[in-house]
Amino acid sequence: MALRSAQGDGPTSSRWDGGAEKTDFTAKRKKKVAEIYQALNSDPTDVAALRRMAISEGGLLTDEIRQKVWPKLLNVNTNDPPPISGKDLRQMSKDYQQVLLDVRRSLRRFPPGMPEEQREGLQEELIDIILLILERNPQLHYYQGYHDIVVTFLLVVGEGLATSLVEKLSTHHLRDFMDPTMDNTKHILNCLMPIIDQVNPELHDFMQSAEVGTIFALSWLITWFGHVLSDFRHVVRLYDFFLACHPLMPIYFAAVIVLHREQEVLDCDCDMASVHHLLSQIPQDLPYETLISRAGDLFVQFPPSKLALDAAAQQQAERTAASTFKDFELASAQQRPDTVLRQRFRGLLRPEERTKDVLTKPRTNHFVKLAVMGLTVALGAAALAVVKSALEWAPKFQLQLFP
């Protein structure tokens, strides 16, 4: 049962609003719901179709649907009992005090109008989920902002399923953020400027001159934007998108936000304080569907494997934490995603791949033109490639579903 009824489900974009297009919206919504349930009821489940539905306009539409689809996207069996611990984790965990402080500060993440008693109960569940995942996975290290991701799952799917989903997410998509140091997180952030550079060199050069760096995007990345967006509908819409895509998709979405605000940035004083202050404040009225479409297009045009090389060239010794879905599959087994990439750059690439000039800046490109188009349920070539990458990354036992 969805837990955020005080805020309610609903469309996540003005494109889905009523008015003169109410009839068209209703027809599209019914059609999409029917297609989602058809994919869910297929034997085996049509995970590829579910990924397309999660990426395409409007995402998964409701929390009731997310409760069924999110586990499929993460390959979590909802029939398995949720993990439990017989230990008093609040007494034993070294992270308890920090988790407690963070959860107490998370009031705004709960729906407005939720009864205080219900909210306090959910905050206790939030603490228990985090401590249990850390206890079951001692290689993972808590970071401030992790609770922003966990609370999103808690509000959508409830405590038991949230524990299973976030545990899987923590050992895959979020793995680099949960290292003892922030080195691997910095490697991922290093991909931001190369993306901007390929699309808009003028904006890139302005930001470089301002020496703004990428720290403004840190909270975006490590919370999947949950910490910085006030409307929960927008948060879950992005989670639909990210869960269906490559683990590095959030950095592409961060790039398209910066690119979308090009004129605001260029109108700033060219100094670190001014640009950082502007970019660290995300507008709440962003055209989310257009930006999601554009992020998918940029992923196809500048895939992580190429960005890794470009970021390595710019940063000399630093590498991105995840390069391709196959790398991430191997990394998830080893619990060391960044190690896989370091091995790649120490000699596993073919000589011609190590020496060729990559990411030459195109000033006009088919995919850039596609960026202004919303993803439809049918999906264009760019969005289809994103889904294909997702399927290539999926664990081998999941790939068996797609002969």
MOPEVEN-V183435 format. One record per residue. N is the residue number from 0. RES is the residue in three letters. SS is DSSP state (@ for helix, = for strand, . for the rest). Layout:
BEGIN
N | RES | SS
N | RES | SS
END
This chain:
BEGIN
0 | MET | .
1 | ALA | .
2 | LEU | .
3 | ARG | .
4 | SER | .
5 | ALA | .
6 | GLN | .
7 | GLY | .
8 | ASP | .
9 | GLY | .
10 | PRO | .
11 | THR | .
12 | SER | .
13 | SER | @
14 | ARG | @
15 | TRP | @
16 | ASP | .
17 | GLY | .
18 | GLY | @
19 | ALA | @
20 | GLU | @
21 | LYS | @
22 | THR | @
23 | ASP | @
24 | PHE | @
25 | THR | @
26 | ALA | @
27 | LYS | @
28 | ARG | @
29 | LYS | @
30 | LYS | @
31 | LYS | @
32 | VAL | @
33 | ALA | @
34 | GLU | @
35 | ILE | @
36 | TYR | @
37 | GLN | @
38 | ALA | @
39 | LEU | @
40 | ASN | @
41 | SER | .
42 | ASP | .
43 | PRO | .
44 | THR | .
45 | ASP | .
46 | VAL | @
47 | ALA | @
48 | ALA | @
49 | LEU | @
50 | ARG | @
51 | ARG | @
52 | MET | @
53 | ALA | @
54 | ILE | @
55 | SER | .
56 | GLU | .
57 | GLY | .
58 | GLY | .
59 | LEU | .
60 | LEU | .
61 | THR | .
62 | ASP | @
63 | GLU | @
64 | ILE | @
65 | ARG | @
66 | GLN | @
67 | LYS | @
68 | VAL | @
69 | TRP | @
70 | PRO | @
71 | LYS | @
72 | LEU | @
73 | LEU | .
74 | ASN | .
75 | VAL | .
76 | ASN | .
77 | THR | .
78 | ASN | .
79 | ASP | .
80 | PRO | .
81 | PRO | .
82 | PRO | .
83 | ILE | .
84 | SER | .
85 | GLY | .
86 | LYS | .
87 | ASP | .
88 | LEU | @
89 | ARG | @
90 | GLN | @
91 | MET | @
92 | SER | .
93 | LYS | .
94 | ASP | .
95 | TYR | @
96 | GLN | @
97 | GLN | @
98 | VAL | @
99 | LEU | @
100 | LEU | @
101 | ASP | @
102 | VAL | @
103 | ARG | @
104 | ARG | .
105 | SER | .
106 | LEU | @
107 | ARG | @
108 | ARG | @
109 | PHE | .
110 | PRO | .
111 | PRO | .
112 | GLY | .
113 | MET | .
114 | PRO | .
115 | GLU | @
116 | GLU | @
117 | GLN | @
118 | ARG | @
119 | GLU | @
120 | GLY | @
121 | LEU | @
122 | GLN | @
123 | GLU | @
124 | GLU | @
125 | LEU | @
126 | ILE | @
127 | ASP | @
128 | ILE | @
129 | ILE | @
130 | LEU | @
131 | LEU | @
132 | ILE | @
133 | LEU | @
134 | GLU | @
135 | ARG | @
136 | ASN | .
137 | PRO | .
138 | GLN | .
139 | LEU | .
140 | HIS | .
141 | TYR | .
142 | TYR | .
143 | GLN | .
144 | GLY | .
145 | TYR | @
146 | HIS | @
147 | ASP | @
148 | ILE | @
149 | VAL | @
150 | VAL | @
151 | THR | @
152 | PHE | @
153 | LEU | @
154 | LEU | @
155 | VAL | @
156 | VAL | @
157 | GLY | .
158 | GLU | @
159 | GLY | @
160 | LEU | @
161 | ALA | @
162 | THR | @
163 | SER | @
164 | LEU | @
165 | VAL | @
166 | GLU | @
167 | LYS | @
168 | LEU | @
169 | SER | @
170 | THR | .
171 | HIS | .
172 | HIS | .
173 | LEU | .
174 | ARG | @
175 | ASP | @
176 | PHE | @
177 | MET | @
178 | ASP | .
179 | PRO | .
180 | THR | .
181 | MET | .
182 | ASP | @
183 | ASN | @
184 | THR | @
185 | LYS | @
186 | HIS | @
187 | ILE | @
188 | LEU | @
189 | ASN | @
190 | CYS | @
191 | LEU | @
192 | MET | @
193 | PRO | @
194 | ILE | @
195 | ILE | @
196 | ASP | @
197 | GLN | @
198 | VAL | @
199 | ASN | .
200 | PRO | @
201 | GLU | @
202 | LEU | @
203 | HIS | @
204 | ASP | @
205 | PHE | @
206 | MET | @
207 | GLN | @
208 | SER | @
209 | ALA | @
210 | GLU | .
211 | VAL | .
212 | GLY | .
213 | THR | .
214 | ILE | @
215 | PHE | @
216 | ALA | @
217 | LEU | @
218 | SER | @
219 | TRP | @
220 | LEU | @
221 | ILE | @
222 | THR | .
223 | TRP | .
224 | PHE | .
225 | GLY | .
226 | HIS | .
227 | VAL | .
228 | LEU | .
229 | SER | .
230 | ASP | .
231 | PHE | @
232 | ARG | @
233 | HIS | @
234 | VAL | @
235 | VAL | @
236 | ARG | @
237 | LEU | @
238 | TYR | @
239 | ASP | @
240 | PHE | @
241 | PHE | @
242 | LEU | @
243 | ALA | .
244 | CYS | .
245 | HIS | .
246 | PRO | .
247 | LEU | .
248 | MET | @
249 | PRO | @
250 | ILE | @
251 | TYR | @
252 | PHE | @
253 | ALA | @
254 | ALA | @
255 | VAL | @
256 | ILE | @
257 | VAL | @
258 | LEU | @
259 | HIS | @
260 | ARG | .
261 | GLU | @
262 | GLN | @
263 | GLU | @
264 | VAL | @
265 | LEU | @
266 | ASP | .
267 | CYS | .
268 | ASP | .
269 | CYS | .
270 | ASP | .
271 | MET | @
272 | ALA | @
273 | SER | @
274 | VAL | @
275 | HIS | @
276 | HIS | @
277 | LEU | @
278 | LEU | @
279 | SER | @
280 | GLN | .
281 | ILE | .
282 | PRO | .
283 | GLN | .
284 | ASP | .
285 | LEU | .
286 | PRO | .
287 | TYR | @
288 | GLU | @
289 | THR | @
290 | LEU | @
291 | ILE | @
292 | SER | @
293 | ARG | @
294 | ALA | @
295 | GLY | @
296 | ASP | @
297 | LEU | @
298 | PHE | @
299 | VAL | @
300 | GLN | @
301 | PHE | .
302 | PRO | .
303 | PRO | @
304 | SER | @
305 | LYS | @
306 | LEU | @
307 | ALA | @
308 | LEU | @
309 | ASP | @
310 | ALA | @
311 | ALA | @
312 | ALA | @
313 | GLN | @
314 | GLN | @
315 | GLN | .
316 | ALA | .
317 | GLU | .
318 | ARG | .
319 | THR | .
320 | ALA | .
321 | ALA | .
322 | SER | .
323 | THR | .
324 | PHE | @
325 | LYS | @
326 | ASP | @
327 | PHE | @
328 | GLU | @
329 | LEU | @
330 | ALA | @
331 | SER | @
332 | ALA | @
333 | GLN | @
334 | GLN | .
335 | ARG | .
336 | PRO | @
337 | ASP | @
338 | THR | @
339 | VAL | @
340 | LEU | @
341 | ARG | @
342 | GLN | @
343 | ARG | @
344 | PHE | @
345 | ARG | @
346 | GLY | @
347 | LEU | @
348 | LEU | .
349 | ARG | .
350 | PRO | @
351 | GLU | @
352 | GLU | @
353 | ARG | @
354 | THR | @
355 | LYS | .
356 | ASP | .
357 | VAL | .
358 | LEU | .
359 | THR | .
360 | LYS | .
361 | PRO | .
362 | ARG | .
363 | THR | .
364 | ASN | .
365 | HIS | @
366 | PHE | @
367 | VAL | @
368 | LYS | @
369 | LEU | @
370 | ALA | .
371 | VAL | .
372 | MET | .
373 | GLY | .
374 | LEU | .
375 | THR | .
376 | VAL | .
377 | ALA | .
378 | LEU | .
379 | GLY | .
380 | ALA | @
381 | ALA | @
382 | ALA | @
383 | LEU | @
384 | ALA | @
385 | VAL | @
386 | VAL | @
387 | LYS | @
388 | SER | @
389 | ALA | @
390 | LEU | @
391 | GLU | @
392 | TRP | @
393 | ALA | .
394 | PRO | .
395 | LYS | @
396 | PHE | @
397 | GLN | @
398 | LEU | @
399 | GLN | .
400 | LEU | .
401 | PHE | .
402 | PRO | .
END
